[in-house]
């Protein structure tokens, strides 16, 4: 389990642009690392579009926003283009980063159990430390909650 104050586990994942993004290379700026279950589903779309709509505020805070899901690069490209998302989406196809961050969990839908991403966000400070951990994120308030965490 990752806790506030811990060093954020480093990783390298492929972005929607086809390039590798390494978390530690972003030191010097705060990072909003948000894990979501799947591209172009109602809750994930609401969450992403709210961040998009408040993106100027994230930018003013100096934050890098990274959305992470198990979807592949092609899915991310379509999702980003369809909703004009101004931030980077990362593919965690083998869910290794989600596991490392403790957000790959057993879930249940219509009585069936399966493994998937639990909607969670980690606000990481400019030194690479976890400033805020948010589990069971609500898409409708996510952008405002993260902006509040960035300003505290």
DAQUI-V789946 format. One record per backbone hydrogen bond with DSSP energy under -1.0 kcal/mol. NH is the residue of the N-H (numbers start at 0). CO is the residue of the C=O. Records with the same first field share a line. If there is no record, write none. Layout:
# DAQUI-V789946
NH=CO / CO
This chain:
# DAQUI-V789946
4=129
5=2
7=127
12=20
14=18
15=88
17=14
20=12
22=10
24=21
25=22
26=23
27=125
28=25
30=123
31=63
32=121
33=65
34=119
35=67
44=40
45=41
46=42
47=43
48=44
49=45
50=46
51=47
52=48
53=49
54=51
56=53
57=53
58=54
59=55
60=56
61=58
62=57
63=29
65=31
66=87
67=33
68=89
75=71
76=72
77=73
78=74
79=75
80=76
81=77
82=78
84=79
87=64
89=66
90=13
91=68
94=91
98=94
99=95
100=96
101=98
102=97
104=115
106=113
108=111
111=108
113=106
115=104
117=102
119=34
120=133
121=32
122=131
123=30
124=128
127=124
129=5
130=122
131=122
133=120
136=118
140=137
141=137
144=140
145=141
146=142
147=143
148=144
149=145
150=146
